[in-house]
Amino acid sequence: MRTAPPRLPTAAPATPRVRPLPLRRALRPVQPSDIWFKPATSVLIAQLVPNLILLALGRLDLAAFTMAGSLCALFAHNLPYIARARALAWVVAGMTAGVASALGAAALTSSVPVLIAVAAALAAAQKAVCDATAIGPPGPLIMTFITSATLFLPGSGSAAQIPGHLALVLATGAFAWLVGMAPILLYPQGPERRATGRALRAAAAYADTRGAGPGHERLRSAATGAVHAAWQSLLAAGADRPERRDRQLELLVVRAEVALAAPAAADADLLRVWAAALPGRRPLSRPAGLPSADPTFIENELAGIEAERAAPRPHWWHRLAPGSAAHPLVLRTFLGCALAGYASYAAGVGRPYWAVIAAASLFQANVTLTWNRALQRSLGTLGGVLVLAAVTPLTRVGALPLVLCTAAFGFGAEALITRNYWIGNLCVTPMALLITQFAHRQPAGQLISDRIVDTVLGAAVGFATAVAVTNRRAGRHLERALDAAETARVRCERALADDGTDPAARERARRTLVTALVDLRVTADTTAGEWWQPALPEERLLDAERSGHMTLAVAVRQRAAASARRAADATGGRYSATKEACG
Protein backbone atom coordinates (compact mmCIF):
# COMPACT_ATOMS: atom_id res chain seq x y z
CA MET A 1 0.00 0.00 0.00
CA ARG A 2 1.30 3.39 -0.93
CA THR A 3 2.49 5.45 2.03
CA ALA A 4 1.68 9.11 2.49
CA PRO A 5 4.03 11.28 0.42
CA PRO A 6 6.14 13.85 2.21
CA ARG A 7 4.66 17.33 2.24
CA LEU A 8 6.40 19.35 -0.45
CA PRO A 9 7.44 22.92 0.17
CA THR A 10 5.01 25.54 -1.00
CA ALA A 11 7.46 28.20 -1.99
CA ALA A 12 5.74 31.41 -2.94
CA PRO A 13 7.02 34.77 -4.07
CA ALA A 14 7.50 37.38 -1.40
CA THR A 15 4.96 39.65 -3.03
CA PRO A 16 1.64 38.68 -4.56
CA ARG A 17 1.52 38.64 -8.33
CA VAL A 18 -1.06 40.05 -10.75
CA ARG A 19 -2.29 37.48 -13.23
CA PRO A 20 -2.99 38.46 -16.84
CA LEU A 21 -6.63 38.93 -17.83
CA PRO A 22 -7.83 37.09 -20.96
CA LEU A 23 -9.54 38.80 -23.86
CA ARG A 24 -10.01 36.50 -26.83
CA ARG A 25 -10.77 33.44 -24.70
CA ALA A 26 -13.48 35.32 -22.81
CA LEU A 27 -15.41 36.02 -26.02
CA ARG A 28 -14.91 32.66 -27.75
CA PRO A 29 -18.13 30.65 -28.31
CA VAL A 30 -18.20 27.17 -26.80
CA GLN A 31 -20.21 24.01 -27.33
CA PRO A 32 -23.83 24.61 -26.24
CA SER A 33 -25.33 22.76 -23.32
CA ASP A 34 -26.84 19.39 -24.22
CA ILE A 35 -30.17 20.53 -22.70
CA TRP A 36 -30.23 24.13 -23.95
CA PHE A 37 -33.70 23.64 -25.41
CA LYS A 38 -35.25 22.62 -22.08
CA PRO A 39 -34.95 25.93 -20.18
CA ALA A 40 -35.57 27.81 -23.44
CA THR A 41 -38.83 25.98 -24.12
CA SER A 42 -39.89 26.11 -20.48
CA VAL A 43 -39.51 29.88 -20.18
CA LEU A 44 -41.23 30.39 -23.53
CA ILE A 45 -44.34 28.53 -22.34
CA ALA A 46 -44.23 29.85 -18.78
CA GLN A 47 -44.19 33.52 -19.81
CA LEU A 48 -46.21 33.41 -23.04
CA VAL A 49 -49.37 31.89 -21.53
CA PRO A 50 -49.76 34.40 -18.63
CA ASN A 51 -48.89 37.35 -20.89
CA LEU A 52 -51.48 36.33 -23.48
CA ILE A 53 -54.06 36.09 -20.68
CA LEU A 54 -53.12 39.58 -19.48
CA LEU A 55 -53.33 40.82 -23.05
CA ALA A 56 -56.82 39.41 -23.40
CA LEU A 57 -57.82 41.10 -20.13
CA GLY A 58 -56.23 44.39 -21.13
CA ARG A 59 -53.88 44.35 -18.11
CA LEU A 60 -50.40 44.10 -19.60
CA ASP A 61 -49.33 46.61 -16.96
CA LEU A 62 -49.25 43.66 -14.54
CA ALA A 63 -46.81 41.68 -16.68
CA ALA A 64 -43.86 42.61 -14.45
CA PHE A 65 -45.38 40.46 -11.68
CA THR A 66 -46.34 37.54 -13.88
CA MET A 67 -42.83 37.57 -15.34
CA ALA A 68 -41.44 37.18 -11.82
CA GLY A 69 -43.19 33.85 -11.44
CA SER A 70 -42.68 32.76 -15.05
CA LEU A 71 -38.90 33.12 -14.93
CA CYS A 72 -38.76 30.51 -12.16
CA ALA A 73 -39.11 27.98 -15.00
CA LEU A 74 -35.42 28.58 -15.85
CA PHE A 75 -34.15 26.77 -12.76
CA ALA A 76 -33.28 23.19 -11.77
CA HIS A 77 -33.27 21.54 -15.21
CA ASN A 78 -30.24 19.40 -14.30
CA LEU A 79 -31.85 17.95 -11.18
CA PRO A 80 -33.74 14.63 -11.00
CA TYR A 81 -37.47 15.24 -10.79
CA ILE A 82 -37.89 14.35 -7.14
CA ALA A 83 -35.20 16.92 -6.28
CA ARG A 84 -36.42 19.35 -8.94
CA ALA A 85 -39.89 19.48 -7.38
CA ARG A 86 -38.41 20.66 -4.08
CA ALA A 87 -35.92 23.04 -5.68
CA LEU A 88 -38.51 24.74 -7.89
CA ALA A 89 -40.85 25.15 -4.94
CA TRP A 90 -38.06 26.90 -3.02
CA VAL A 91 -37.24 29.06 -6.05
CA VAL A 92 -40.86 30.21 -6.29
CA ALA A 93 -40.89 30.91 -2.55
CA GLY A 94 -37.62 32.83 -2.79
CA MET A 95 -38.84 34.85 -5.75
CA THR A 96 -42.07 35.71 -3.93
CA ALA A 97 -40.14 36.71 -0.81
CA GLY A 98 -37.86 38.94 -2.89
CA VAL A 99 -40.78 40.67 -4.60
CA ALA A 100 -42.54 41.08 -1.26
CA SER A 101 -39.44 42.70 0.22
CA ALA A 102 -39.10 45.02 -2.77
CA LEU A 103 -42.79 46.02 -2.69
CA GLY A 104 -42.63 46.59 1.06
CA ALA A 105 -39.55 48.80 0.77
CA ALA A 106 -41.10 50.78 -2.10
CA ALA A 107 -44.25 51.28 -0.02
CA LEU A 108 -42.23 52.58 2.93
CA THR A 109 -40.02 55.06 1.13
CA SER A 110 -39.56 56.76 -2.23
CA SER A 111 -35.96 57.81 -1.51
CA VAL A 112 -33.82 56.63 -4.41
CA PRO A 113 -30.61 56.28 -2.34
CA VAL A 114 -32.44 54.11 0.18
CA LEU A 115 -33.96 51.96 -2.56
CA ILE A 116 -30.53 51.49 -4.15
CA ALA A 117 -29.18 50.27 -0.80
CA VAL A 118 -32.13 47.86 -0.49
CA ALA A 119 -31.49 46.59 -4.04
CA ALA A 120 -27.82 45.96 -3.22
CA ALA A 121 -28.70 44.17 0.04
CA LEU A 122 -31.23 41.94 -1.74
CA ALA A 123 -28.70 41.18 -4.49
CA ALA A 124 -26.08 40.16 -1.91
CA ALA A 125 -28.56 37.97 -0.02
CA GLN A 126 -29.70 36.27 -3.23
CA LYS A 127 -26.09 35.69 -4.26
CA ALA A 128 -25.32 34.10 -0.89
CA VAL A 129 -28.33 31.78 -0.86
CA CYS A 130 -28.06 30.69 -4.52
CA ASP A 131 -24.34 29.92 -4.19
CA ALA A 132 -24.79 28.09 -0.87
CA THR A 133 -27.65 25.95 -2.18
CA ALA A 134 -25.85 25.33 -5.52
CA ILE A 135 -29.14 25.85 -7.34
CA GLY A 136 -27.26 26.19 -10.62
CA PRO A 137 -27.98 28.32 -13.69
CA PRO A 138 -29.18 31.01 -14.02
CA GLY A 139 -28.24 31.64 -10.38
CA PRO A 140 -29.19 34.79 -8.50
CA LEU A 141 -29.26 37.14 -11.50
CA ILE A 142 -32.89 36.49 -12.41
CA MET A 143 -34.05 37.20 -8.87
CA THR A 144 -31.90 40.34 -8.70
CA PHE A 145 -33.34 41.53 -12.00
CA ILE A 146 -36.90 41.10 -10.79
CA THR A 147 -36.50 42.52 -7.28
CA SER A 148 -34.40 45.51 -8.37
CA ALA A 149 -36.88 46.40 -11.12
CA THR A 150 -39.79 46.02 -8.69
CA LEU A 151 -38.24 48.53 -6.30
CA PHE A 152 -38.37 51.22 -8.99
CA LEU A 153 -41.54 50.08 -10.76
CA PRO A 154 -44.04 52.95 -11.21
CA GLY A 155 -47.00 52.41 -8.88
CA SER A 156 -45.21 49.79 -6.75
CA GLY A 157 -45.39 52.06 -3.71
CA SER A 158 -49.06 51.32 -3.00
CA ALA A 159 -49.33 49.03 0.02
CA ALA A 160 -52.95 48.11 -0.79
CA GLN A 161 -51.91 46.45 -4.04
CA ILE A 162 -49.17 44.27 -2.56
CA PRO A 163 -51.36 41.18 -1.83
CA GLY A 164 -52.73 41.15 -5.38
CA HIS A 165 -49.27 41.50 -6.92
CA LEU A 166 -47.88 38.70 -4.76
CA ALA A 167 -50.82 36.50 -5.73
CA LEU A 168 -49.84 36.98 -9.38
CA VAL A 169 -46.25 35.99 -8.61
CA LEU A 170 -47.39 32.85 -6.77
CA ALA A 171 -49.91 31.87 -9.45
CA THR A 172 -47.45 32.17 -12.32
CA GLY A 173 -44.76 30.56 -10.16
CA ALA A 174 -47.05 27.56 -9.66
CA PHE A 175 -47.58 27.41 -13.42
CA ALA A 176 -43.81 27.57 -13.95
CA TRP A 177 -43.46 24.67 -11.47
CA LEU A 178 -45.88 22.62 -13.56
CA VAL A 179 -44.00 23.49 -16.75
CA GLY A 180 -40.68 22.49 -15.18
CA MET A 181 -42.08 19.18 -13.94
CA ALA A 182 -44.08 18.30 -17.07
CA PRO A 183 -41.30 16.27 -18.77
CA ILE A 184 -41.54 13.65 -16.01
CA LEU A 185 -44.60 12.30 -17.85
CA LEU A 186 -42.42 11.39 -20.84
CA TYR A 187 -38.89 11.08 -19.47
CA PRO A 188 -39.07 10.01 -15.81
CA GLN A 189 -35.33 9.28 -15.71
CA GLY A 190 -34.17 12.02 -18.06
CA PRO A 191 -31.80 13.96 -15.76
CA GLU A 192 -30.18 10.84 -14.31
CA ARG A 193 -29.68 9.35 -17.76
CA ARG A 194 -28.07 12.56 -19.03
CA ALA A 195 -25.73 12.74 -16.03
CA THR A 196 -24.74 9.10 -16.51
CA GLY A 197 -24.16 9.70 -20.23
CA ARG A 198 -21.89 12.66 -19.47
CA ALA A 199 -19.87 10.51 -17.07
CA LEU A 200 -19.46 7.74 -19.66
CA ARG A 201 -18.42 10.17 -22.41
CA ALA A 202 -15.94 11.93 -20.11
CA ALA A 203 -14.47 8.57 -19.04
CA ALA A 204 -14.20 7.56 -22.71
CA ALA A 205 -12.33 10.78 -23.54
CA TYR A 206 -9.86 10.01 -20.77
CA ALA A 207 -9.57 6.37 -21.83
CA ASP A 208 -8.55 7.55 -25.30
CA THR A 209 -5.37 9.00 -23.76
CA ARG A 210 -4.47 5.63 -22.17
CA GLY A 211 -3.56 7.61 -19.06
CA ALA A 212 -0.63 9.41 -20.67
CA GLY A 213 0.20 12.17 -23.09
CA PRO A 214 -0.55 15.89 -23.17
CA GLY A 215 -3.77 16.96 -21.52
CA HIS A 216 -4.53 13.60 -19.89
CA GLU A 217 -4.55 15.06 -16.37
CA ARG A 218 -7.07 17.71 -17.39
CA LEU A 219 -9.27 15.03 -18.96
CA ARG A 220 -8.91 12.86 -15.85
CA SER A 221 -10.03 15.73 -13.60
CA ALA A 222 -12.96 16.45 -15.91
CA ALA A 223 -13.98 12.79 -15.93
CA THR A 224 -13.69 12.56 -12.15
CA GLY A 225 -15.96 15.58 -11.83
CA ALA A 226 -18.48 14.13 -14.30
CA VAL A 227 -18.59 10.79 -12.47
CA HIS A 228 -18.99 12.59 -9.15
CA ALA A 229 -21.87 14.66 -10.61
CA ALA A 230 -23.51 11.47 -11.91
CA TRP A 231 -23.39 9.89 -8.45
CA GLN A 232 -24.85 13.04 -6.93
CA SER A 233 -27.68 12.95 -9.46
CA LEU A 234 -28.42 9.30 -8.74
CA LEU A 235 -28.29 9.88 -4.99
CA ALA A 236 -30.70 12.81 -5.30
CA ALA A 237 -33.11 10.72 -7.38
CA GLY A 238 -33.89 8.24 -4.60
CA ALA A 239 -33.97 4.48 -4.81
CA ASP A 240 -37.63 3.60 -4.36
CA ARG A 241 -38.95 4.28 -7.87
CA PRO A 242 -39.93 1.17 -9.86
CA GLU A 243 -37.80 2.05 -12.89
CA ARG A 244 -34.71 2.26 -10.65
CA ARG A 245 -34.88 -1.25 -9.23
CA ASP A 246 -32.61 -2.82 -11.86
CA ARG A 247 -29.92 -0.23 -11.00
CA GLN A 248 -28.58 -0.12 -14.52
CA LEU A 249 -27.53 3.52 -14.24
CA GLU A 250 -25.50 2.86 -11.11
CA LEU A 251 -23.73 -0.04 -12.82
CA LEU A 252 -22.88 2.17 -15.80
CA VAL A 253 -21.36 4.82 -13.54
CA VAL A 254 -19.32 2.05 -11.89
CA ARG A 255 -18.04 1.14 -15.36
CA ALA A 256 -17.00 4.77 -15.87
CA GLU A 257 -15.08 4.58 -12.59
CA VAL A 258 -13.37 1.38 -13.71
CA ALA A 259 -12.29 3.17 -16.92
CA LEU A 260 -10.80 5.98 -14.84
CA ALA A 261 -8.89 3.45 -12.75
CA ALA A 262 -7.48 1.55 -15.74
CA PRO A 263 -7.70 3.76 -18.86
CA ALA A 264 -5.28 1.61 -20.86
CA ALA A 265 -7.55 -1.41 -20.48
CA ALA A 266 -10.85 0.44 -20.99
CA ASP A 267 -12.95 0.15 -24.14
CA ALA A 268 -13.71 3.80 -24.95
CA ASP A 269 -15.95 2.87 -27.87
CA LEU A 270 -18.09 0.65 -25.64
CA LEU A 271 -18.44 3.48 -23.11
CA ARG A 272 -19.70 5.74 -25.90
CA VAL A 273 -22.12 3.06 -27.10
CA TRP A 274 -23.59 2.85 -23.60
CA ALA A 275 -23.85 6.65 -23.42
CA ALA A 276 -25.60 6.82 -26.80
CA ALA A 277 -28.21 4.28 -25.65
CA LEU A 278 -29.29 6.34 -22.63
CA PRO A 279 -31.38 9.20 -24.13
CA GLY A 280 -35.05 8.57 -24.77
CA ARG A 281 -38.06 7.31 -22.90
CA ARG A 282 -37.74 3.59 -23.51
CA PRO A 283 -37.15 1.39 -20.44
CA LEU A 284 -33.49 0.64 -19.92
CA SER A 285 -32.40 -2.73 -21.20
CA ARG A 286 -29.20 -4.29 -19.97
CA PRO A 287 -26.41 -2.78 -22.10
CA ALA A 288 -24.25 -5.26 -23.94
CA GLY A 289 -20.87 -5.82 -22.32
CA LEU A 290 -21.86 -5.24 -18.68
CA PRO A 291 -20.64 -7.86 -16.21
CA SER A 292 -22.81 -10.63 -14.81
CA ALA A 293 -26.36 -9.72 -13.78
CA ASP A 294 -26.03 -11.95 -10.73
CA PRO A 295 -27.71 -10.15 -7.78
CA THR A 296 -24.76 -10.87 -5.51
CA PHE A 297 -22.37 -9.35 -8.02
CA ILE A 298 -24.54 -6.24 -8.34
CA GLU A 299 -24.75 -5.78 -4.57
CA ASN A 300 -20.98 -6.03 -4.26
CA GLU A 301 -20.43 -3.61 -7.17
CA LEU A 302 -22.67 -1.04 -5.51
CA ALA A 303 -21.59 -1.56 -1.91
CA GLY A 304 -21.88 1.59 0.14
CA ILE A 305 -24.25 3.49 -2.15
CA GLU A 306 -27.34 2.78 -0.06
CA ALA A 307 -25.42 3.70 3.08
CA GLU A 308 -24.50 7.03 1.49
CA ARG A 309 -28.14 7.62 0.58
CA ALA A 310 -29.09 7.17 4.21
CA ALA A 311 -26.23 9.28 5.60
CA PRO A 312 -27.15 12.76 6.89
CA ARG A 313 -25.97 15.66 4.74
CA PRO A 314 -24.87 19.10 5.92
CA HIS A 315 -27.40 21.88 5.49
CA TRP A 316 -26.75 24.57 2.89
CA TRP A 317 -26.49 27.33 5.46
CA HIS A 318 -23.33 25.73 6.84
CA ARG A 319 -21.62 27.03 3.69
CA LEU A 320 -22.31 30.57 4.92
CA ALA A 321 -20.56 30.04 8.27
CA PRO A 322 -17.90 32.54 9.37
CA GLY A 323 -14.68 32.05 7.42
CA SER A 324 -16.38 30.43 4.43
CA ALA A 325 -15.48 31.22 0.83
CA ALA A 326 -18.86 32.89 0.31
CA HIS A 327 -18.19 35.99 2.39
CA PRO A 328 -15.86 37.89 -0.02
CA LEU A 329 -18.29 37.29 -2.90
CA VAL A 330 -21.25 38.53 -0.86
CA LEU A 331 -19.32 41.64 0.19
CA ARG A 332 -18.27 42.29 -3.41
CA THR A 333 -21.86 41.96 -4.55
CA PHE A 334 -23.25 44.37 -1.97
CA LEU A 335 -20.60 47.04 -2.42
CA GLY A 336 -20.44 46.73 -6.20
CA CYS A 337 -24.22 46.92 -6.66
CA ALA A 338 -24.59 49.83 -4.25
CA LEU A 339 -21.74 51.85 -5.77
CA ALA A 340 -22.96 51.15 -9.32
CA GLY A 341 -26.47 52.29 -8.43
CA TYR A 342 -25.21 55.47 -6.77
CA ALA A 343 -22.94 56.22 -9.75
CA SER A 344 -25.89 55.89 -12.10
CA TYR A 345 -28.02 58.07 -9.84
CA ALA A 346 -25.30 60.71 -9.68
CA ALA A 347 -25.00 60.65 -13.47
CA GLY A 348 -28.69 61.49 -13.75
CA VAL A 349 -29.76 58.25 -15.42
CA GLY A 350 -33.41 57.56 -14.73
CA ARG A 351 -33.06 53.84 -14.03
CA PRO A 352 -30.27 53.22 -11.48
CA TYR A 353 -31.50 49.66 -10.96
CA TRP A 354 -30.10 48.78 -14.39
CA ALA A 355 -26.62 49.60 -13.10
CA VAL A 356 -27.32 47.48 -10.03
CA ILE A 357 -28.31 44.54 -12.23
CA ALA A 358 -25.29 45.04 -14.50
CA ALA A 359 -22.94 44.94 -11.51
CA ALA A 360 -24.72 41.94 -9.96
CA SER A 361 -24.31 39.96 -13.17
CA LEU A 362 -20.51 40.21 -13.01
CA PHE A 363 -19.54 38.66 -9.70
CA GLN A 364 -18.17 35.19 -10.25
CA ALA A 365 -15.90 32.91 -8.22
CA ASN A 366 -12.78 34.99 -8.82
CA VAL A 367 -11.49 38.20 -10.43
CA THR A 368 -10.56 36.57 -13.74
CA LEU A 369 -14.05 35.14 -14.24
CA THR A 370 -15.52 38.49 -13.19
CA TRP A 371 -13.40 40.20 -15.86
CA ASN A 372 -14.69 37.71 -18.44
CA ARG A 373 -18.27 38.46 -17.46
CA ALA A 374 -17.68 42.24 -17.58
CA LEU A 375 -16.44 41.95 -21.16
CA GLN A 376 -19.26 39.65 -22.15
CA ARG A 377 -21.93 41.80 -20.51
CA SER A 378 -20.69 44.99 -22.16
CA LEU A 379 -20.35 43.52 -25.64
CA GLY A 380 -23.65 41.66 -25.43
CA THR A 381 -25.53 44.76 -24.27
CA LEU A 382 -24.14 46.90 -27.08
CA GLY A 383 -25.22 44.27 -29.59
CA GLY A 384 -28.56 43.79 -27.83
CA VAL A 385 -29.56 47.46 -28.11
CA LEU A 386 -28.89 47.27 -31.85
CA VAL A 387 -31.21 44.26 -32.03
CA LEU A 388 -33.84 46.25 -30.11
CA ALA A 389 -33.51 49.16 -32.52
CA ALA A 390 -34.12 46.76 -35.40
CA VAL A 391 -37.31 45.24 -33.95
CA THR A 392 -38.76 48.44 -32.43
CA PRO A 393 -40.94 49.21 -35.49
CA LEU A 394 -42.53 45.77 -35.20
CA THR A 395 -43.23 46.10 -31.46
CA ARG A 396 -44.90 49.48 -32.05
CA VAL A 397 -47.57 47.87 -34.25
CA GLY A 398 -49.55 46.60 -31.26
CA ALA A 399 -49.52 44.77 -27.97
CA LEU A 400 -49.58 41.27 -29.47
CA PRO A 401 -46.32 41.71 -31.44
CA LEU A 402 -44.78 43.15 -28.26
CA VAL A 403 -45.75 40.06 -26.26
CA LEU A 404 -44.61 37.65 -28.98
CA CYS A 405 -41.26 39.41 -29.46
CA THR A 406 -40.62 39.34 -25.72
CA ALA A 407 -41.33 35.60 -25.61
CA ALA A 408 -39.13 34.98 -28.66
CA PHE A 409 -36.23 36.86 -27.11
CA GLY A 410 -36.69 34.91 -23.87
CA PHE A 411 -36.39 31.66 -25.84
CA GLY A 412 -33.39 32.95 -27.77
CA ALA A 413 -31.61 34.07 -24.62
CA GLU A 414 -31.71 30.61 -23.07
CA ALA A 415 -30.89 28.93 -26.36
CA LEU A 416 -27.76 31.03 -26.90
CA ILE A 417 -26.43 31.88 -23.46
CA THR A 418 -24.65 28.54 -22.99
CA ARG A 419 -22.64 29.30 -26.13
CA ASN A 420 -21.27 32.41 -24.46
CA TYR A 421 -22.77 34.95 -22.10
CA TRP A 422 -22.33 37.82 -24.56
CA ILE A 423 -24.19 35.90 -27.29
CA GLY A 424 -27.11 35.27 -24.95
CA ASN A 425 -27.18 38.96 -24.06
CA LEU A 426 -28.03 39.77 -27.66
CA CYS A 427 -31.48 38.49 -26.70
CA VAL A 428 -31.48 39.24 -22.95
CA THR A 429 -31.07 42.99 -23.49
CA PRO A 430 -33.99 43.50 -25.89
CA MET A 431 -36.19 41.20 -23.78
CA ALA A 432 -35.50 43.23 -20.62
CA LEU A 433 -36.13 46.51 -22.42
CA LEU A 434 -39.35 45.26 -23.99
CA ILE A 435 -40.67 44.21 -20.57
CA THR A 436 -40.47 47.86 -19.51
CA GLN A 437 -42.82 48.69 -22.39
CA PHE A 438 -45.70 46.61 -21.00
CA ALA A 439 -46.81 49.22 -18.47
CA HIS A 440 -46.39 52.23 -20.77
CA ARG A 441 -44.57 52.95 -24.03
CA GLN A 442 -41.29 54.83 -23.78
CA PRO A 443 -39.02 56.40 -26.43
CA ALA A 444 -36.68 53.76 -27.81
CA GLY A 445 -33.78 56.21 -28.07
CA GLN A 446 -33.93 57.05 -24.38
CA LEU A 447 -34.17 53.39 -23.40
CA ILE A 448 -31.14 52.51 -25.51
CA SER A 449 -28.98 55.38 -24.27
CA ASP A 450 -29.87 54.74 -20.62
CA ARG A 451 -29.15 51.05 -20.99
CA ILE A 452 -25.72 51.66 -22.50
CA VAL A 453 -24.73 54.17 -19.81
CA ASP A 454 -25.96 51.97 -16.97
CA THR A 455 -24.23 48.88 -18.37
CA VAL A 456 -20.90 50.66 -18.77
CA LEU A 457 -21.17 52.15 -15.27
CA GLY A 458 -22.26 48.87 -13.71
CA ALA A 459 -19.52 46.85 -15.42
CA ALA A 460 -16.77 49.36 -14.58
CA VAL A 461 -17.79 49.87 -10.96
CA GLY A 462 -18.50 46.17 -10.43
CA PHE A 463 -15.11 45.04 -11.75
CA ALA A 464 -13.31 47.75 -9.80
CA THR A 465 -15.05 46.52 -6.65
CA ALA A 466 -14.02 42.92 -7.37
CA VAL A 467 -10.39 44.03 -7.67
CA ALA A 468 -10.55 46.22 -4.55
CA VAL A 469 -12.28 43.64 -2.32
CA THR A 470 -9.59 40.99 -2.41
CA ASN A 471 -10.30 37.42 -1.42
CA ARG A 472 -7.45 37.00 1.04
CA ARG A 473 -8.88 33.67 2.17
CA ALA A 474 -8.43 31.97 -1.20
CA GLY A 475 -4.96 30.66 -0.31
CA ARG A 476 -6.18 29.38 3.05
CA HIS A 477 -9.11 27.58 1.41
CA LEU A 478 -6.69 25.89 -0.98
CA GLU A 479 -4.52 24.76 1.94
CA ARG A 480 -7.60 23.31 3.65
CA ALA A 481 -8.64 21.54 0.45
CA LEU A 482 -5.14 20.06 0.10
CA ASP A 483 -5.18 18.87 3.70
CA ALA A 484 -8.68 17.40 3.24
CA ALA A 485 -7.61 15.53 0.10
CA GLU A 486 -4.52 14.10 1.78
CA THR A 487 -6.48 13.09 4.87
CA ALA A 488 -9.17 11.41 2.74
CA ARG A 489 -6.49 9.56 0.78
CA VAL A 490 -4.79 8.24 3.92
CA ARG A 491 -8.11 7.07 5.36
CA CYS A 492 -9.03 5.37 2.11
CA GLU A 493 -5.67 3.58 1.99
CA ARG A 494 -6.12 2.38 5.57
CA ALA A 495 -9.60 1.08 4.76
CA LEU A 496 -8.24 -0.75 1.72
CA ALA A 497 -5.36 -2.27 3.68
CA ASP A 498 -7.60 -3.58 6.47
CA ASP A 499 -9.23 -6.83 5.32
CA GLY A 500 -11.71 -6.59 8.18
CA THR A 501 -13.15 -3.28 7.02
CA ASP A 502 -16.83 -3.44 6.12
CA PRO A 503 -17.34 -3.08 2.32
CA ALA A 504 -19.79 -0.22 2.86
CA ALA A 505 -17.25 1.65 5.02
CA ARG A 506 -14.55 1.05 2.42
CA GLU A 507 -16.81 2.40 -0.28
CA ARG A 508 -17.67 5.48 1.80
CA ALA A 509 -13.96 6.17 2.27
CA ARG A 510 -13.42 5.95 -1.46
CA ARG A 511 -16.34 8.25 -2.25
CA THR A 512 -15.10 10.74 0.37
CA LEU A 513 -11.78 10.81 -1.46
CA VAL A 514 -13.54 11.46 -4.77
CA THR A 515 -15.43 14.38 -3.26
CA ALA A 516 -12.23 15.78 -1.75
CA LEU A 517 -10.41 15.61 -5.10
CA VAL A 518 -13.28 17.32 -6.94
CA ASP A 519 -13.39 20.06 -4.30
CA LEU A 520 -9.61 20.44 -4.52
CA ARG A 521 -9.71 21.02 -8.27
CA VAL A 522 -12.54 23.55 -7.99
CA THR A 523 -10.74 25.40 -5.18
CA ALA A 524 -7.47 25.44 -7.11
CA ASP A 525 -9.14 26.82 -10.24
CA THR A 526 -10.88 29.49 -8.15
CA THR A 527 -7.66 30.50 -6.40
CA ALA A 528 -5.73 30.61 -9.68
CA GLY A 529 -8.10 33.28 -11.01
CA GLU A 530 -7.71 35.65 -8.05
CA TRP A 531 -5.50 38.70 -8.15
CA TRP A 532 -2.93 39.50 -5.48
CA GLN A 533 -2.52 35.92 -4.40
CA PRO A 534 0.72 33.99 -3.86
CA ALA A 535 1.63 31.49 -6.55
CA LEU A 536 -0.18 28.18 -6.31
CA PRO A 537 1.74 25.32 -4.62
CA GLU A 538 1.82 23.53 -7.98
CA GLU A 539 4.05 20.63 -6.90
CA ARG A 540 2.00 19.83 -3.83
CA LEU A 541 -1.25 20.21 -5.77
CA LEU A 542 -0.05 17.90 -8.54
CA ASP A 543 1.20 15.32 -6.04
CA ALA A 544 -2.08 15.39 -4.07
CA GLU A 545 -4.13 14.82 -7.23
CA ARG A 546 -1.88 12.07 -8.57
CA SER A 547 -1.72 10.30 -5.21
CA GLY A 548 -5.47 10.52 -4.80
CA HIS A 549 -6.16 9.12 -8.25
CA MET A 550 -3.68 6.28 -7.72
CA THR A 551 -5.48 5.36 -4.50
CA LEU A 552 -8.84 5.52 -6.29
CA ALA A 553 -7.49 3.19 -8.98
CA VAL A 554 -6.41 0.68 -6.32
CA ALA A 555 -9.83 0.97 -4.63
CA VAL A 556 -11.76 0.37 -7.84
CA ARG A 557 -9.60 -2.61 -8.84
CA GLN A 558 -9.94 -4.08 -5.35
CA ARG A 559 -13.70 -3.65 -5.46
CA ALA A 560 -13.94 -5.31 -8.88
CA ALA A 561 -11.79 -8.24 -7.73
CA ALA A 562 -13.84 -8.70 -4.54
CA SER A 563 -17.08 -8.53 -6.50
CA ALA A 564 -15.93 -11.14 -8.98
CA ARG A 565 -14.67 -13.39 -6.18
CA ARG A 566 -17.89 -13.16 -4.17
CA ALA A 567 -20.00 -13.68 -7.28
CA ALA A 568 -17.97 -16.81 -8.07
CA ASP A 569 -18.37 -18.06 -4.51
CA ALA A 570 -22.12 -17.47 -4.68
CA THR A 571 -22.35 -19.31 -8.01
CA GLY A 572 -20.33 -22.21 -6.58
CA GLY A 573 -22.55 -22.34 -3.52
CA ARG A 574 -25.69 -22.50 -5.63
CA TYR A 575 -24.11 -25.25 -7.78
CA SER A 576 -23.32 -27.34 -4.68
CA ALA A 577 -26.83 -26.88 -3.30
CA THR A 578 -28.37 -27.94 -6.63
CA LYS A 579 -26.12 -30.98 -6.80
CA GLU A 580 -27.12 -32.08 -3.30
CA ALA A 581 -30.83 -31.56 -4.07
CA CYS A 582 -30.53 -33.74 -7.16
CA GLY A 583 -28.88 -36.51 -5.17
Secondary structure by P-SEA (a helix, b strand, c coil): ccccccccccccccbbbbbbbbccccccccccccaaaaaaaaaaaacaaaaaaaaaaccccaaaaaaaaaacccccccccaaaaaaaaaaaaaaaaaaaaaaaaaaaacccaaaaaaaaaaaaaaaaaaaaaaccccccaaaaaaaaaaaaaccccccccaaaaaaaaaaaaaaaaaaaaacccccccaaaaaaaaaaaaaaaaaaaaacccccaaaaaaaaaaaaaaaaaaaaaaacccccccccaaaaaaaaaaaaaaaccccccaaaaaaaaaacccccccccccccccccaaaaaaaacaaaaaaabbbbcccccccccccaaaaaaaaaaaaaaaaaaaaaaccccaaaaaaaaaacccccaaaaaaaaaaaaaaaaaaaaaaaaacccccccaaaaaaaaaaaaaaaaacccccaaaaaaaaaaaaaaaaaccccccaaaaaaaaaaaaaaaaaaaaaaaaaacccaaaaaaaaaaaaaaaaaaaaaaaaacccccaaaaaaaaaaaaaaaaaaaaaaaaaaacccccccaaaaaaaaaaaaaaaaaaaaaaaaaaaaaaaaaaaaaaaaaaaaaac
